[in-house]
Amino acid sequence: MFKQKFGLRLDLGYNKFNEGKNSLPFKSNYYRTTLEGILNARNLLKFSSWTNRFNLLFHRGSNVGFIRELLNSEYINVLFNTT
């Protein structure tokens, strides 16, 4: 959080997929990143005037994901999303 009311969230992810039983052989790597803005509604709406047990965070942002096949080709899939 940059201030008591606003902040940013960065999320990074990685996963590796390969074949299972009764499947054709394959290997893929999956990468993703997400950047979100965060709003602390407790401080913005002054919830502390009536409770110290309740907090509410809102977040909104976008993410990008890449899937790369490692065996037969250099296939790359790019996903864009806003949440």
PyMOL Python script that loads the backbone (N, CA, C, O; Angstrom):
from pymol import cmd

cmd.read_pdbstr("""\
ATOM      1  N   MET A   1       0.843  -1.166   0.000  1.00  0.00           N
ATOM      2  CA  MET A   1       0.000   0.000   0.000  1.00  0.00           C
ATOM      3  C   MET A   1       0.897   1.240   0.000  1.00  0.00           C
ATOM      4  O   MET A   1       1.843   1.342   0.780  1.00  0.00           O
ATOM      5  N   PHE A   2       0.580   2.163  -0.881  1.00  0.00           N
ATOM      6  CA  PHE A   2       1.315   3.421  -0.928  1.00  0.00           C
ATOM      7  C   PHE A   2       0.863   4.365   0.179  1.00  0.00           C
ATOM      8  O   PHE A   2       1.675   5.057   0.793  1.00  0.00           O
ATOM      9  N   LYS A   3      -0.428   4.382   0.422  1.00  0.00           N
ATOM     10  CA  LYS A   3      -1.035   5.173   1.481  1.00  0.00           C
ATOM     11  C   LYS A   3      -2.009   4.263   2.201  1.00  0.00           C
ATOM     12  O   LYS A   3      -2.130   3.089   1.851  1.00  0.00           O
ATOM     13  N   GLN A   4      -2.702   4.780   3.193  1.00  0.00           N
ATOM     14  CA  GLN A   4      -3.675   3.977   3.929  1.00  0.00           C
ATOM     15  C   GLN A   4      -4.889   3.611   3.087  1.00  0.00           C
ATOM     16  O   GLN A   4      -5.635   2.701   3.447  1.00  0.00           O
ATOM     17  N   LYS A   5      -5.099   4.316   1.957  1.00  0.00           N
ATOM     18  CA  LYS A   5      -6.296   4.084   1.153  1.00  0.00           C
ATOM     19  C   LYS A   5      -6.021   3.415  -0.196  1.00  0.00           C
ATOM     20  O   LYS A   5      -6.926   2.801  -0.761  1.00  0.00           O
ATOM     21  N   PHE A   6      -4.801   3.516  -0.729  1.00  0.00           N
ATOM     22  CA  PHE A   6      -4.515   3.049  -2.081  1.00  0.00           C
ATOM     23  C   PHE A   6      -3.232   2.219  -2.121  1.00  0.00           C
ATOM     24  O   PHE A   6      -2.318   2.421  -1.322  1.00  0.00           O
ATOM     25  N   GLY A   7      -3.186   1.277  -3.076  1.00  0.00           N
ATOM     26  CA  GLY A   7      -1.983   0.475  -3.243  1.00  0.00           C
ATOM     27  C   GLY A   7      -2.001  -0.259  -4.569  1.00  0.00           C
ATOM     28  O   GLY A   7      -2.944  -0.137  -5.352  1.00  0.00           O
ATOM     29  N   LEU A   8      -0.940  -1.027  -4.811  1.00  0.00           N
ATOM     30  CA  LEU A   8      -0.808  -1.851  -6.004  1.00  0.00           C
ATOM     31  C   LEU A   8      -0.487  -3.279  -5.594  1.00  0.00           C
ATOM     32  O   LEU A   8       0.101  -3.521  -4.540  1.00  0.00           O
ATOM     33  N   ARG A   9      -0.879  -4.213  -6.436  1.00  0.00           N
ATOM     34  CA  ARG A   9      -0.556  -5.626  -6.221  1.00  0.00           C
ATOM     35  C   ARG A   9       0.033  -6.187  -7.501  1.00  0.00           C
ATOM     36  O   ARG A   9      -0.557  -6.049  -8.572  1.00  0.00           O
ATOM     37  N   LEU A  10       1.183  -6.814  -7.397  1.00  0.00           N
ATOM     38  CA  LEU A  10       1.833  -7.485  -8.514  1.00  0.00           C
ATOM     39  C   LEU A  10       1.867  -8.972  -8.205  1.00  0.00           C
ATOM     40  O   LEU A  10       2.274  -9.378  -7.116  1.00  0.00           O
ATOM     41  N   ASP A  11       1.441  -9.781  -9.164  1.00  0.00           N
ATOM     42  CA  ASP A  11       1.386 -11.226  -8.984  1.00  0.00           C
ATOM     43  C   ASP A  11       2.115 -11.872 -10.153  1.00  0.00           C
ATOM     44  O   ASP A  11       1.872 -11.525 -11.309  1.00  0.00           O
ATOM     45  N   LEU A  12       2.998 -12.799  -9.860  1.00  0.00           N
ATOM     46  CA  LEU A  12       3.728 -13.544 -10.883  1.00  0.00           C
ATOM     47  C   LEU A  12       3.457 -15.034 -10.687  1.00  0.00           C
ATOM     48  O   LEU A  12       3.338 -15.502  -9.555  1.00  0.00           O
ATOM     49  N   GLY A  13       3.360 -15.773 -11.786  1.00  0.00           N
ATOM     50  CA  GLY A  13       3.116 -17.205 -11.670  1.00  0.00           C
ATOM     51  C   GLY A  13       3.825 -17.993 -12.756  1.00  0.00           C
ATOM     52  O   GLY A  13       4.071 -17.488 -13.851  1.00  0.00           O
ATOM     53  N   TYR A  14       4.150 -19.241 -12.436  1.00  0.00           N
ATOM     54  CA  TYR A  14       4.806 -20.150 -13.381  1.00  0.00           C
ATOM     55  C   TYR A  14       4.293 -21.552 -13.102  1.00  0.00           C
ATOM     56  O   TYR A  14       4.082 -21.927 -11.949  1.00  0.00           O
ATOM     57  N   ASN A  15       4.095 -22.322 -14.157  1.00  0.00           N
ATOM     58  CA  ASN A  15       3.735 -23.724 -14.011  1.00  0.00           C
ATOM     59  C   ASN A  15       4.257 -24.490 -15.215  1.00  0.00           C
ATOM     60  O   ASN A  15       4.450 -23.923 -16.290  1.00  0.00           O
ATOM     61  N   LYS A  16       4.480 -25.773 -15.025  1.00  0.00           N
ATOM     62  CA  LYS A  16       4.997 -26.646 -16.080  1.00  0.00           C
ATOM     63  C   LYS A  16       4.024 -27.805 -16.235  1.00  0.00           C
ATOM     64  O   LYS A  16       3.648 -28.445 -15.253  1.00  0.00           O
ATOM     65  N   PHE A  17       3.617 -28.074 -17.480  1.00  0.00           N
ATOM     66  CA  PHE A  17       2.685 -29.157 -17.772  1.00  0.00           C
ATOM     67  C   PHE A  17       3.381 -30.196 -18.629  1.00  0.00           C
ATOM     68  O   PHE A  17       4.200 -29.856 -19.484  1.00  0.00           O
ATOM     69  N   ASN A  18       3.060 -31.467 -18.404  1.00  0.00           N
ATOM     70  CA  ASN A  18       3.514 -32.527 -19.303  1.00  0.00           C
ATOM     71  C   ASN A  18       2.456 -33.622 -19.332  1.00  0.00           C
ATOM     72  O   ASN A  18       1.468 -33.573 -18.599  1.00  0.00           O
ATOM     73  N   GLU A  19       2.681 -34.602 -20.187  1.00  0.00           N
ATOM     74  CA  GLU A  19       1.666 -35.625 -20.437  1.00  0.00           C
ATOM     75  C   GLU A  19       1.414 -36.467 -19.188  1.00  0.00           C
ATOM     76  O   GLU A  19       2.254 -36.599 -18.298  1.00  0.00           O
ATOM     77  N   GLY A  20       0.222 -37.017 -19.180  1.00  0.00           N
ATOM     78  CA  GLY A  20      -0.156 -37.957 -18.133  1.00  0.00           C
ATOM     79  C   GLY A  20      -0.405 -39.322 -18.753  1.00  0.00           C
ATOM     80  O   GLY A  20      -0.032 -39.571 -19.899  1.00  0.00           O
ATOM     81  N   LYS A  21      -1.023 -40.182 -18.006  1.00  0.00           N
ATOM     82  CA  LYS A  21      -1.356 -41.505 -18.524  1.00  0.00           C
ATOM     83  C   LYS A  21      -2.339 -41.375 -19.678  1.00  0.00           C
ATOM     84  O   LYS A  21      -3.216 -40.511 -19.651  1.00  0.00           O
ATOM     85  N   ASN A  22      -2.203 -42.220 -20.685  1.00  0.00           N
ATOM     86  CA  ASN A  22      -3.098 -42.268 -21.853  1.00  0.00           C
ATOM     87  C   ASN A  22      -3.140 -40.944 -22.627  1.00  0.00           C
ATOM     88  O   ASN A  22      -4.185 -40.558 -23.151  1.00  0.00           O
ATOM     89  N   SER A  23      -2.011 -40.265 -22.693  1.00  0.00           N
ATOM     90  CA  SER A  23      -1.947 -38.978 -23.384  1.00  0.00           C
ATOM     91  C   SER A  23      -0.755 -38.971 -24.344  1.00  0.00           C
ATOM     92  O   SER A  23       0.242 -39.657 -24.121  1.00  0.00           O
ATOM     93  N   LEU A  24      -0.875 -38.195 -25.402  1.00  0.00           N
ATOM     94  CA  LEU A  24       0.272 -37.996 -26.277  1.00  0.00           C
ATOM     95  C   LEU A  24       1.331 -37.183 -25.543  1.00  0.00           C
ATOM     96  O   LEU A  24       0.998 -36.351 -24.699  1.00  0.00           O
ATOM     97  N   PRO A  25       2.618 -37.418 -25.861  1.00  0.00           N
ATOM     98  CA  PRO A  25       3.665 -36.677 -25.145  1.00  0.00           C
ATOM     99  C   PRO A  25       3.641 -35.181 -25.495  1.00  0.00           C
ATOM    100  O   PRO A  25       3.492 -34.798 -26.655  1.00  0.00           O
ATOM    101  N   PHE A  26       3.793 -34.360 -24.463  1.00  0.00           N
ATOM    102  CA  PHE A  26       3.919 -32.914 -24.649  1.00  0.00           C
ATOM    103  C   PHE A  26       4.546 -32.308 -23.399  1.00  0.00           C
ATOM    104  O   PHE A  26       4.519 -32.904 -22.322  1.00  0.00           O
ATOM    105  N   LYS A  27       5.102 -31.134 -23.557  1.00  0.00           N
ATOM    106  CA  LYS A  27       5.619 -30.334 -22.449  1.00  0.00           C
ATOM    107  C   LYS A  27       5.282 -28.885 -22.746  1.00  0.00           C
ATOM    108  O   LYS A  27       5.479 -28.408 -23.864  1.00  0.00           O
ATOM    109  N   SER A  28       4.776 -28.192 -21.745  1.00  0.00           N
ATOM    110  CA  SER A  28       4.440 -26.779 -21.899  1.00  0.00           C
ATOM    111  C   SER A  28       4.813 -26.023 -20.636  1.00  0.00           C
ATOM    112  O   SER A  28       4.717 -26.564 -19.535  1.00  0.00           O
ATOM    113  N   ASN A  29       5.233 -24.790 -20.786  1.00  0.00           N
ATOM    114  CA  ASN A  29       5.475 -23.891 -19.676  1.00  0.00           C
ATOM    115  C   ASN A  29       4.422 -22.787 -19.718  1.00  0.00           C
ATOM    116  O   ASN A  29       4.055 -22.302 -20.789  1.00  0.00           O
ATOM    117  N   TYR A  30       3.948 -22.402 -18.553  1.00  0.00           N
ATOM    118  CA  TYR A  30       2.928 -21.363 -18.441  1.00  0.00           C
ATOM    119  C   TYR A  30       3.462 -20.253 -17.542  1.00  0.00           C
ATOM    120  O   TYR A  30       3.883 -20.511 -16.414  1.00  0.00           O
ATOM    121  N   TYR A  31       3.445 -19.031 -18.038  1.00  0.00           N
ATOM    122  CA  TYR A  31       3.897 -17.860 -17.293  1.00  0.00           C
ATOM    123  C   TYR A  31       2.743 -16.863 -17.242  1.00  0.00           C
ATOM    124  O   TYR A  31       1.990 -16.731 -18.207  1.00  0.00           O
ATOM    125  N   ARG A  32       2.608 -16.169 -16.131  1.00  0.00           N
ATOM    126  CA  ARG A  32       1.587 -15.131 -16.062  1.00  0.00           C
ATOM    127  C   ARG A  32       2.029 -14.019 -15.117  1.00  0.00           C
ATOM    128  O   ARG A  32       2.851 -14.229 -14.226  1.00  0.00           O
ATOM    129  N   THR A  33       1.469 -12.840 -15.331  1.00  0.00           N
ATOM    130  CA  THR A  33       1.687 -11.713 -14.439  1.00  0.00           C
ATOM    131  C   THR A  33       0.390 -10.909 -14.348  1.00  0.00           C
ATOM    132  O   THR A  33      -0.356 -10.803 -15.321  1.00  0.00           O
ATOM    133  N   THR A  34       0.140 -10.360 -13.195  1.00  0.00           N
ATOM    134  CA  THR A  34      -1.053  -9.567 -12.940  1.00  0.00           C
ATOM    135  C   THR A  34      -0.647  -8.290 -12.216  1.00  0.00           C
ATOM    136  O   THR A  34       0.171  -8.323 -11.297  1.00  0.00           O
ATOM    137  N   LEU A  35      -1.217  -7.177 -12.631  1.00  0.00           N
ATOM    138  CA  LEU A  35      -1.023  -5.905 -11.941  1.00  0.00           C
ATOM    139  C   LEU A  35      -2.399  -5.352 -11.596  1.00  0.00           C
ATOM    140  O   LEU A  35      -3.245  -5.184 -12.474  1.00  0.00           O
ATOM    141  N   GLU A  36      -2.619  -5.069 -10.317  1.00  0.00           N
ATOM    142  CA  GLU A  36      -3.919  -4.602  -9.852  1.00  0.00           C
ATOM    143  C   GLU A  36      -3.759  -3.369  -8.968  1.00  0.00           C
ATOM    144  O   GLU A  36      -2.784  -3.243  -8.227  1.00  0.00           O
ATOM    145  N   GLY A  37      -4.714  -2.479  -9.057  1.00  0.00           N
ATOM    146  CA  GLY A  37      -4.822  -1.375  -8.111  1.00  0.00           C
ATOM    147  C   GLY A  37      -5.727  -1.811  -6.977  1.00  0.00           C
ATOM    148  O   GLY A  37      -6.703  -2.527  -7.197  1.00  0.00           O
ATOM    149  N   ILE A  38      -5.405  -1.381  -5.750  1.00  0.00           N
ATOM    150  CA  ILE A  38      -6.163  -1.784  -4.567  1.00  0.00           C
ATOM    151  C   ILE A  38      -6.698  -0.545  -3.861  1.00  0.00           C
ATOM    152  O   ILE A  38      -5.990   0.448  -3.698  1.00  0.00           O
ATOM    153  N   LEU A  39      -7.946  -0.620  -3.449  1.00  0.00           N
ATOM    154  CA  LEU A  39      -8.605   0.451  -2.724  1.00  0.00           C
ATOM    155  C   LEU A  39      -9.051  -0.098  -1.370  1.00  0.00           C
ATOM    156  O   LEU A  39      -9.786  -1.084  -1.317  1.00  0.00           O
ATOM    157  N   ASN A  40      -8.619   0.524  -0.287  1.00  0.00           N
ATOM    158  CA  ASN A  40      -8.986   0.106   1.054  1.00  0.00           C
ATOM    159  C   ASN A  40     -10.247   0.858   1.461  1.00  0.00           C
ATOM    160  O   ASN A  40     -10.176   2.010   1.889  1.00  0.00           O
ATOM    161  N   ALA A  41     -11.392   0.213   1.328  1.00  0.00           N
ATOM    162  CA  ALA A  41     -12.676   0.856   1.608  1.00  0.00           C
ATOM    163  C   ALA A  41     -12.841   1.164   3.094  1.00  0.00           C
ATOM    164  O   ALA A  41     -13.559   2.102   3.442  1.00  0.00           O
ATOM    165  N   ARG A  42     -12.203   0.410   3.971  1.00  0.00           N
ATOM    166  CA  ARG A  42     -12.303   0.674   5.410  1.00  0.00           C
ATOM    167  C   ARG A  42     -11.811   2.076   5.729  1.00  0.00           C
ATOM    168  O   ARG A  42     -12.475   2.825   6.446  1.00  0.00           O
ATOM    169  N   ASN A  43     -10.656   2.427   5.200  1.00  0.00           N
ATOM    170  CA  ASN A  43     -10.114   3.758   5.465  1.00  0.00           C
ATOM    171  C   ASN A  43     -10.805   4.832   4.642  1.00  0.00           C
ATOM    172  O   ASN A  43     -11.004   5.949   5.121  1.00  0.00           O
ATOM    173  N   LEU A  44     -11.168   4.513   3.428  1.00  0.00           N
ATOM    174  CA  LEU A  44     -11.811   5.499   2.562  1.00  0.00           C
ATOM    175  C   LEU A  44     -13.204   5.871   3.067  1.00  0.00           C
ATOM    176  O   LEU A  44     -13.579   7.043   3.044  1.00  0.00           O
ATOM    177  N   LEU A  45     -13.975   4.874   3.525  1.00  0.00           N
ATOM    178  CA  LEU A  45     -15.339   5.109   4.003  1.00  0.00           C
ATOM    179  C   LEU A  45     -15.432   5.259   5.520  1.00  0.00           C
ATOM    180  O   LEU A  45     -16.524   5.356   6.079  1.00  0.00           O
ATOM    181  N   LYS A  46     -14.266   5.276   6.181  1.00  0.00           N
ATOM    182  CA  LYS A  46     -14.176   5.488   7.635  1.00  0.00           C
ATOM    183  C   LYS A  46     -14.955   4.441   8.440  1.00  0.00           C
ATOM    184  O   LYS A  46     -15.720   4.784   9.341  1.00  0.00           O
ATOM    185  N   PHE A  47     -14.750   3.162   8.104  1.00  0.00           N
ATOM    186  CA  PHE A  47     -15.362   2.077   8.870  1.00  0.00           C
ATOM    187  C   PHE A  47     -14.873   2.062  10.314  1.00  0.00           C
ATOM    188  O   PHE A  47     -15.585   1.591  11.201  1.00  0.00           O
ATOM    189  N   SER A  48     -13.668   2.571  10.560  1.00  0.00           N
ATOM    190  CA  SER A  48     -13.102   2.527  11.911  1.00  0.00           C
ATOM    191  C   SER A  48     -13.940   3.325  12.907  1.00  0.00           C
ATOM    192  O   SER A  48     -13.769   3.158  14.115  1.00  0.00           O
ATOM    193  N   SER A  49     -14.837   4.184  12.435  1.00  0.00           N
ATOM    194  CA  SER A  49     -15.700   4.928  13.348  1.00  0.00           C
ATOM    195  C   SER A  49     -16.763   4.029  13.982  1.00  0.00           C
ATOM    196  O   SER A  49     -17.322   4.377  15.021  1.00  0.00           O
ATOM    197  N   TRP A  50     -17.051   2.858  13.357  1.00  0.00           N
ATOM    198  CA  TRP A  50     -18.058   1.980  13.929  1.00  0.00           C
ATOM    199  C   TRP A  50     -17.594   0.537  14.123  1.00  0.00           C
ATOM    200  O   TRP A  50     -18.291  -0.238  14.778  1.00  0.00           O
ATOM    201  N   THR A  51     -16.430   0.150  13.570  1.00  0.00           N
ATOM    202  CA  THR A  51     -15.922  -1.208  13.812  1.00  0.00           C
ATOM    203  C   THR A  51     -14.416  -1.263  13.558  1.00  0.00           C
ATOM    204  O   THR A  51     -13.886  -0.541  12.713  1.00  0.00           O
ATOM    205  N   ASN A  52     -13.737  -2.140  14.309  1.00  0.00           N
ATOM    206  CA  ASN A  52     -12.323  -2.428  14.079  1.00  0.00           C
ATOM    207  C   ASN A  52     -12.124  -3.854  13.567  1.00  0.00           C
ATOM    208  O   ASN A  52     -10.991  -4.277  13.341  1.00  0.00           O
ATOM    209  N   ARG A  53     -13.210  -4.591  13.386  1.00  0.00           N
ATOM    210  CA  ARG A  53     -13.130  -5.992  12.975  1.00  0.00           C
ATOM    211  C   ARG A  53     -13.430  -6.219  11.514  1.00  0.00           C
ATOM    212  O   ARG A  53     -13.238  -7.331  11.022  1.00  0.00           O
ATOM    213  N   PHE A  54     -13.883  -5.234  10.817  1.00  0.00           N
ATOM    214  CA  PHE A  54     -14.345  -5.417   9.451  1.00  0.00           C
ATOM    215  C   PHE A  54     -13.493  -4.573   8.505  1.00  0.00           C
ATOM    216  O   PHE A  54     -13.242  -3.396   8.762  1.00  0.00           O
ATOM    217  N   ASN A  55     -13.059  -5.182   7.422  1.00  0.00           N
ATOM    218  CA  ASN A  55     -12.278  -4.471   6.417  1.00  0.00           C
ATOM    219  C   ASN A  55     -12.767  -4.912   5.041  1.00  0.00           C
ATOM    220  O   ASN A  55     -13.251  -6.031   4.874  1.00  0.00           O
ATOM    221  N   LEU A  56     -12.636  -4.027   4.063  1.00  0.00           N
ATOM    222  CA  LEU A  56     -13.088  -4.323   2.722  1.00  0.00           C
ATOM    223  C   LEU A  56     -12.073  -3.763   1.735  1.00  0.00           C
ATOM    224  O   LEU A  56     -11.809  -2.561   1.718  1.00  0.00           O
ATOM    225  N   LEU A  57     -11.502  -4.648   0.908  1.00  0.00           N
ATOM    226  CA  LEU A  57     -10.547  -4.247  -0.109  1.00  0.00           C
ATOM    227  C   LEU A  57     -11.140  -4.500  -1.488  1.00  0.00           C
ATOM    228  O   LEU A  57     -11.677  -5.576  -1.752  1.00  0.00           O
ATOM    229  N   PHE A  58     -11.043  -3.518  -2.356  1.00  0.00           N
ATOM    230  CA  PHE A  58     -11.445  -3.675  -3.750  1.00  0.00           C
ATOM    231  C   PHE A  58     -10.186  -3.700  -4.595  1.00  0.00           C
ATOM    232  O   PHE A  58      -9.240  -2.960  -4.325  1.00  0.00           O
ATOM    233  N   HIS A  59     -10.165  -4.549  -5.618  1.00  0.00           N
ATOM    234  CA  HIS A  59      -9.011  -4.569  -6.521  1.00  0.00           C
ATOM    235  C   HIS A  59      -9.493  -4.737  -7.948  1.00  0.00           C
ATOM    236  O   HIS A  59     -10.489  -5.408  -8.219  1.00  0.00           O
ATOM    237  N   ARG A  60      -8.760  -4.111  -8.852  1.00  0.00           N
ATOM    238  CA  ARG A  60      -9.072  -4.189 -10.278  1.00  0.00           C
ATOM    239  C   ARG A  60      -7.753  -4.084 -11.035  1.00  0.00           C
ATOM    240  O   ARG A  60      -6.878  -3.294 -10.681  1.00  0.00           O
ATOM    241  N   GLY A  61      -7.625  -4.898 -12.085  1.00  0.00           N
ATOM    242  CA  GLY A  61      -6.391  -4.862 -12.841  1.00  0.00           C
ATOM    243  C   GLY A  61      -6.451  -5.717 -14.082  1.00  0.00           C
ATOM    244  O   GLY A  61      -7.527  -6.089 -14.552  1.00  0.00           O
ATOM    245  N   SER A  62      -5.295  -6.017 -14.599  1.00  0.00           N
ATOM    246  CA  SER A  62      -5.165  -6.809 -15.823  1.00  0.00           C
ATOM    247  C   SER A  62      -4.102  -7.874 -15.622  1.00  0.00           C
ATOM    248  O   SER A  62      -3.206  -7.744 -14.788  1.00  0.00           O
ATOM    249  N   ASN A  63      -4.230  -8.942 -16.420  1.00  0.00           N
ATOM    250  CA  ASN A  63      -3.188  -9.960 -16.390  1.00  0.00           C
ATOM    251  C   ASN A  63      -2.843 -10.396 -17.801  1.00  0.00           C
ATOM    252  O   ASN A  63      -3.628 -10.245 -18.736  1.00  0.00           O
ATOM    253  N   VAL A  64      -1.653 -10.937 -17.921  1.00  0.00           N
ATOM    254  CA  VAL A  64      -1.149 -11.466 -19.186  1.00  0.00           C
ATOM    255  C   VAL A  64      -0.587 -12.854 -18.900  1.00  0.00           C
ATOM    256  O   VAL A  64       0.128 -13.046 -17.917  1.00  0.00           O
ATOM    257  N   GLY A  65      -0.910 -13.829 -19.765  1.00  0.00           N
ATOM    258  CA  GLY A  65      -0.386 -15.175 -19.612  1.00  0.00           C
ATOM    259  C   GLY A  65       0.191 -15.692 -20.916  1.00  0.00           C
ATOM    260  O   GLY A  65      -0.309 -15.370 -21.993  1.00  0.00           O
ATOM    261  N   PHE A  66       1.244 -16.491 -20.822  1.00  0.00           N
ATOM    262  CA  PHE A  66       1.901 -17.095 -21.984  1.00  0.00           C
ATOM    263  C   PHE A  66       1.982 -18.594 -21.770  1.00  0.00           C
ATOM    264  O   PHE A  66       2.351 -19.054 -20.689  1.00  0.00           O
ATOM    265  N   ILE A  67       1.636 -19.358 -22.800  1.00  0.00           N
ATOM    266  CA  ILE A  67       1.816 -20.803 -22.782  1.00  0.00           C
ATOM    267  C   ILE A  67       2.756 -21.148 -23.924  1.00  0.00           C
ATOM    268  O   ILE A  67       2.505 -20.791 -25.075  1.00  0.00           O
ATOM    269  N   ARG A  68       3.833 -21.839 -23.603  1.00  0.00           N
ATOM    270  CA  ARG A  68       4.836 -22.177 -24.615  1.00  0.00           C
ATOM    271  C   ARG A  68       5.001 -23.688 -24.688  1.00  0.00           C
ATOM    272  O   ARG A  68       5.324 -24.334 -23.691  1.00  0.00           O
ATOM    273  N   GLU A  69       4.775 -24.250 -25.878  1.00  0.00           N
ATOM    274  CA  GLU A  69       4.975 -25.676 -26.107  1.00  0.00           C
ATOM    275  C   GLU A  69       6.455 -25.924 -26.336  1.00  0.00           C
ATOM    276  O   GLU A  69       7.095 -25.175 -27.075  1.00  0.00           O
ATOM    277  N   LEU A  70       7.014 -26.961 -25.717  1.00  0.00           N
ATOM    278  CA  LEU A  70       8.459 -27.167 -25.746  1.00  0.00           C
ATOM    279  C   LEU A  70       8.932 -28.280 -26.668  1.00  0.00           C
ATOM    280  O   LEU A  70      10.139 -28.393 -26.886  1.00  0.00           O
ATOM    281  N   LEU A  71       8.057 -29.103 -27.220  1.00  0.00           N
ATOM    282  CA  LEU A  71       8.541 -30.248 -27.986  1.00  0.00           C
ATOM    283  C   LEU A  71       8.560 -30.007 -29.489  1.00  0.00           C
ATOM    284  O   LEU A  71       9.631 -29.828 -30.068  1.00  0.00           O
ATOM    285  N   ASN A  72       7.421 -30.000 -30.118  1.00  0.00           N
ATOM    286  CA  ASN A  72       7.384 -30.025 -31.578  1.00  0.00           C
ATOM    287  C   ASN A  72       7.429 -28.656 -32.246  1.00  0.00           C
ATOM    288  O   ASN A  72       7.821 -28.560 -33.409  1.00  0.00           O
ATOM    289  N   SER A  73       7.047 -27.617 -31.557  1.00  0.00           N
ATOM    290  CA  SER A  73       6.999 -26.301 -32.196  1.00  0.00           C
ATOM    291  C   SER A  73       7.250 -25.214 -31.165  1.00  0.00           C
ATOM    292  O   SER A  73       7.335 -25.476 -29.966  1.00  0.00           O
ATOM    293  N   GLU A  74       7.362 -24.019 -31.648  1.00  0.00           N
ATOM    294  CA  GLU A  74       7.531 -22.860 -30.776  1.00  0.00           C
ATOM    295  C   GLU A  74       6.208 -22.106 -30.699  1.00  0.00           C
ATOM    296  O   GLU A  74       6.155 -20.909 -30.982  1.00  0.00           O
ATOM    297  N   TYR A  75       5.174 -22.785 -30.328  1.00  0.00           N
ATOM    298  CA  TYR A  75       3.839 -22.205 -30.228  1.00  0.00           C
ATOM    299  C   TYR A  75       3.758 -21.371 -28.955  1.00  0.00           C
ATOM    300  O   TYR A  75       4.084 -21.862 -27.874  1.00  0.00           O
ATOM    301  N   ILE A  76       3.331 -20.128 -29.068  1.00  0.00           N
ATOM    302  CA  ILE A  76       3.146 -19.255 -27.909  1.00  0.00           C
ATOM    303  C   ILE A  76       1.723 -18.714 -27.936  1.00  0.00           C
ATOM    304  O   ILE A  76       1.273 -18.196 -28.958  1.00  0.00           O
ATOM    305  N   ASN A  77       1.029 -18.830 -26.841  1.00  0.00           N
ATOM    306  CA  ASN A  77      -0.318 -18.308 -26.704  1.00  0.00           C
ATOM    307  C   ASN A  77      -0.292 -17.161 -25.700  1.00  0.00           C
ATOM    308  O   ASN A  77       0.230 -17.325 -24.598  1.00  0.00           O
ATOM    309  N   VAL A  78      -0.841 -16.012 -26.056  1.00  0.00           N
ATOM    310  CA  VAL A  78      -0.859 -14.844 -25.179  1.00  0.00           C
ATOM    311  C   VAL A  78      -2.301 -14.554 -24.777  1.00  0.00           C
ATOM    312  O   VAL A  78      -3.180 -14.474 -25.635  1.00  0.00           O
ATOM    313  N   LEU A  79      -2.545 -14.397 -23.493  1.00  0.00           N
ATOM    314  CA  LEU A  79      -3.874 -14.120 -22.959  1.00  0.00           C
ATOM    315  C   LEU A  79      -3.863 -12.756 -22.274  1.00  0.00           C
ATOM    316  O   LEU A  79      -2.969 -12.480 -21.474  1.00  0.00           O
ATOM    317  N   PHE A  80      -4.830 -11.911 -22.569  1.00  0.00           N
ATOM    318  CA  PHE A  80      -4.988 -10.635 -21.896  1.00  0.00           C
ATOM    319  C   PHE A  80      -6.340 -10.641 -21.204  1.00  0.00           C
ATOM    320  O   PHE A  80      -7.326 -11.106 -21.776  1.00  0.00           O
ATOM    321  N   ASN A  81      -6.397 -10.138 -20.000  1.00  0.00           N
ATOM    322  CA  ASN A  81      -7.640 -10.147 -19.248  1.00  0.00           C
ATOM    323  C   ASN A  81      -7.701  -8.923 -18.354  1.00  0.00           C
ATOM    324  O   ASN A  81      -6.680  -8.498 -17.813  1.00  0.00           O
ATOM    325  N   THR A  82      -8.872  -8.358 -18.194  1.00  0.00           N
ATOM    326  CA  THR A  82      -9.087  -7.309 -17.203  1.00  0.00           C
ATOM    327  C   THR A  82     -10.087  -7.827 -16.190  1.00  0.00           C
ATOM    328  O   THR A  82     -11.105  -8.413 -16.557  1.00  0.00           O
ATOM    329  N   THR A  83      -9.805  -7.616 -14.941  1.00  0.00           N
ATOM    330  CA  THR A  83     -10.690  -8.114 -13.889  1.00  0.00           C
ATOM    331  C   THR A  83     -11.275  -6.976 -13.100  1.00  0.00           C
ATOM    332  O   THR A  83     -12.047  -7.204 -12.169  1.00  0.00           O
TER     333      THR A  83
END
""", "prot")
cmd.dss("prot")
cmd.show_as("cartoon", "prot")
cmd.util.cbc("prot")
cmd.orient("prot")
